[in-house]
Amino acid sequence: MSMKTEAGVPILETARTILRPHRLDDFETYAAMWAEPAVTRFIGGKARTREESWMRFLRHAGLWSLIGYGFWAIEDKASGSFIGEVGFHDLKRDIQPSLEGVPEAGWALASEAQGQGLASEVGQIVAWGDEAFGQARTVCIIDPENGASLKVAEKNGYREMLRTTYHEKPTILLERQAGGANA
C-alpha cells in the first residue's frame, strides 16, 4: 500500500481499488448507494434519505480532522468510480460494552460492487490500523445474519468477542489485536 496523502488523509491502494478521502463530487453516488436496500439491509435496516446521507457524508471529513482516522472512499481503479467506503471510526455508540476510544472498523459497498471479494481486499486496511494505532485492538459490530461481512471480518483477523444488542437488535461484537491474521 502506498502512503501518499490528500487533505491529510493517507491514500491507500489495493490491487483493484484506491482508498482516498471522500470528495464532494462523490456525494450523488454516495447518496444513491445509501438508498439501496442491498447496502442498508444489515446497516440500520432502512434506506437513508438524501439528508441522512449528507449528514453521514459530512462526518467523514470531521473524523479525520478531529481524531486522526476515519473512512476512505473506495474508488474502482479501472473505472474511477466511487463504489463504497471502508475505514475506522469512533461513533460514541450507545452499546454495551462501550466501544468509546476503540477504533471500530466498517465497510460498505454499492450493490454492483458486492460479491467480488472487494470487501475482503479493502478490509486489509487493518494493516494501516496496526501501524496507526500501535498495539491497540480494533473492533467491529456486525448483524448476526450478515454472513458475508462476518466472513470479511474473519479473513481480516477479527474474532467474535461477544453477542450484544444495538438499537434493540442482536449484534455481534468482534475484535482484532494488532498484528492479527490477515487474508
PyMOL commands that set and color helices and strands:
alter all, ss='L'
color gray80, all
select helices_A, chain A and resi 24-34+37-40+50-67+111-113+118-133+147-155
alter helices_A, ss='H'
color red, helices_A
select strands_A, chain A and resi 4-6+9-13+17-20+71-76+82-89+104-109+138-142+159-166+169-176
alter strands_A, ss='S'
color yellow, strands_A
deselect
rebuild
show_as cartoon
